[in-house]
Amino acid sequence: MYTKSQVRIASIIASFIWVAFFSIALDSEGSAAIMFFDRSTDVFLYPFTLQNIMWLIFFIGIGELFYRHLYSKNDLEDLKMRYLLEGQGLFYDTKELTGVMTKIQGKEGRLPKLINSLFMRYQASQKSPGETHQMLNSQLEIMQFKLDVDYNMIRYIAWLIPTLGFIGTVVGIAEALAYAGIPGKAEDELFLSALTSMLAVAFNTTLVALIMSAVLVYIMHLMQGREESILQRCGEYCLDNFINRLISK
């Protein structure tokens, strides 16, 4: 599995490739190039435009979501490993518990960590199923909190992109008003063309930002819902195949 740093670096590289490809492929005077990459405007010096900055941040957000996808995929694979007893009428004794701990040794996913915590609590509580069950509930709450924290960066990115879009709106309108206020500019035959070019920054940045944010938020909700479902499945799996198979001493 890739590390988060590797995914972020790949996301930044992908954003550069994306901007470079469309800089070459699209006509610099075309509406798509102006809307999505801010070509042919005088407000920002290309390629240092707000749209390109938003693309960079957007790809970083996509990279964060891709990392969450890889993490949840690893958890799904753990659920298929059948670390615990699953046959009817089977209960744990010392031999079976030792076998389970051997299976999860060195594993870093949510399920192995959860099983290890339950095992340690079971041993420390003089083999009390009740206290082990309490540990399951506590661990699930902690994992749910950590899952919510893991999405803080993505939520910030989903907020930051529209903010940059609104900044572009303010800058574009301010530039247009400043240009229109120059004495004698209104009589220039290129006045209207220059003015609309500046206003294009004002409206295009907001439009593109809202589209990017909508895509990020939609994927974020899908991924977070998927991870919460996996976490619930891990809890049910441990309850059915660990807690309910412990013998009170």
Steps between C-alpha positions, in 0.01 A plus 500: 500500500623849411579745777311828533812697402540298180137556408529876560813528285327303223198732526716811461676350197164403350373858538806636315451246220128586482564873464791453258305261277200728464724803455630330189178329388260794535496814292620779729223726364228238542227522760603175672859618546384833637236353730694207648859626482466881474685533171506830310425723799709783641402469865743216580820399325458156348562229625475660848124537485236430762352222286833319483547539876153356547588207275806432716293503819225296334744224404643497851145447627447219248827347620380510860179322398698244300707428809178449700387261227821297532469496879141378490589243235762360737232477774269310264779253427549450875130420539542223244796344684281328764731563791236384751297183555188493284357149540188436706555368853867602510643678805843632582754329715866589548608318184250677273580841649870444440425405140302819446781716636745324270281582197477872575862548600655784300168608346422874497132511399206597718377145553833352621548797735148456633549126557833562672341757736221256588747220562713716728196615694371144531830386649531802732145461634546138613314384189183704551274512188309797647807722532619385159166608354541842662842525340344426159256790541777733617731407213225548242429849638870587484528368143191695397651819644833434325317436173328837529835669571657331195254688277583844643751578225255401226226712657741794516592457132131484406458834684822658370425457129174704505677760713765539230221525246341788692840667530524481121158661477605791721832545319338486157229752583750729674730493198209568266380795706851643528547465124162660425586792728812600305430833322455461126488119503129493416575652157758230418372256239649212702334616822210257492721203407745568785219558748322174419833315521544622857142417590554150360743436786233613745237253384708212364700444818183471707335265250802270474550506879141398566526212252822376660357530850183313401704211360724483808213514748306230313798260492584586862151402618518175303840411645417598857176303484694201368754519782230538765326192357827304512557610859152379591569167330824464698309559823230248408762247394683527833174486696371190320827311469698610805291645783214253464741205491686583819444277801463678833747379760 
